[in-house]
Amino acid sequence: MDAATRLLVLANRTADSTQLLQQLLARHAQGPITVTMLAPAVWEVQDPHGGTESAWRRLRAARKLLQADGITVSCVIGDPDPMTAFEHEWQRGHYDEIIISTLPRYLSKWLHLDLPHRIRKAADVPVTHVIASPEPADAG
């Protein structure tokens, strides 16, 4: 059996979105994957803990749904700056592919920072950009 492809997924508000989860399930259908979900801890009004509680909640929800489909998932909270969070995790691990999940352009701070393009320039692996809704997937 082939070794699983190692995916680094950079997402926060869209970590448990239907669009991202569907992308990961489709990728899993092509062959075995292991996923590291990285969420920069970005401050949110509803989270008095610097965004970490909101990020962990989304990551846990995504992990639960993906594990139910047989995907190995680990979760990491990173620096509030998404590029810094990416760089730290990129140096720490070895990944075969990257998926970046952002909100639509009119809501996304990451797209205003040109994050997908910056990560493509920094990484020597395939990078996929998923535009997703901040609404969580139905745990069914």
N, C-alpha and C positions, 0 to 999 in steps of 0.2 A: 504494500500500500504506500502511496506517495505521502511525503510529509505534508502537513497542513501549511497552507500559505498564511503568513503572519500579516495581519492587517492592523494598522494604526488608524483609529477613527477619532477625529477631532470634532467634538460637538459639545454644546452646552444646552441651550434652550431647545434644541431639536434632537437631543440624544435619544428621547423615547418617541420620536415622531414616526408616523406611519411610513412616510417616504424613506427615511433612513433605514428603518427596520426591513422594509421591502427590498431595498438595495442590498442589504446584508444577506437576506434570505436568498435572493437571486444569485449573489456571488457564491454563497454556500452550495447552491445547486450545481455550480460549475466544478466544484471540488472542495475538499475539506479546508476549513479556515479556522484560525484562532484569532480572536479579536481583543485588542487592547483599546478600551474606550477612554479617551482623555478629555476631561472637561476643565477648561480654565475656570477658576473660582472667581466669577465676576459678581460684584456687589449687586444686589437686587433689593428693592424697597421691602418686599415681603420676607426677606431673609436677613435677620440681624447678625448673622454669623459670617458676613463677608461673602455670601454666595455659596459657601460650601454645602450647607444643608440642602439648598435647592438643587445644586449639581448632583450631590449624592443621591437624592430622591429620584432624579431622572435617570441616572446611571443604573441604579438598582432596578428600576422598572424595565429598562432596556435589557439588562442582563437576564432578568427573569424570563422575559419573552424569548430572547435568543437561545437561552439554555434549554427552554422547552422544545426547541427545534434541533437540539443536539449540537449547538455551537459553543465552544469553549470561550468564555469571556472573562477578562479581568478589567478592573476599573481603576482609574487614576485621576486625582484632582491635581491640577497644575496651577502655575502662576496665573494671575489675572490677565496678563498680556498674552493673547493667544499665540503669538510668534515665539515668545520666550518659553511658554509652556511646551510648544512643539519642539523647539530646539533642545530643551532639557530631556524630554522623553526620547527624541530621535537619537541623542548621544547615548542614552542609557540602554536602549534596546536595539534589536535588529528587526527591521520590517521589510516585507516584500512589496507592500502596496499601502497607499494612504487614501482614506476617504475623509473629505471635509464636508461637514453638513452645516449649512447656514440658513438663516431666515431669508425670505425674499429681499431683493435689493432695497426696497423702500423701508425695510425694518432692520437690515443687517449692518451692524457696525463692522463686522469682519469683512464684508465686501467693500465697504468704504476704505478699509485698510489694505485692500487688494490681497487679502490673505491667501486665497487659492493660488494666485500667480506667484506670490512670494515663496510659498511652500514648494511649488513646482520647480522653482529656480534652485531651492536649497536641497532638494532630495533627488536622488538618482533612481527613483522607482516610479511606477505609474501612480498618478494622482487622479482621483475622481471627485468631482464636486456635485453634491446633492443639495438642491434647494428644497427646504422642507417647512412645514407649518409648525408653530410652537405648540400645537395641540398634541397631546400624547396619543399613542396608538391604543386601541381598545384591548385591554388584557383578556377580553373574551371570557 
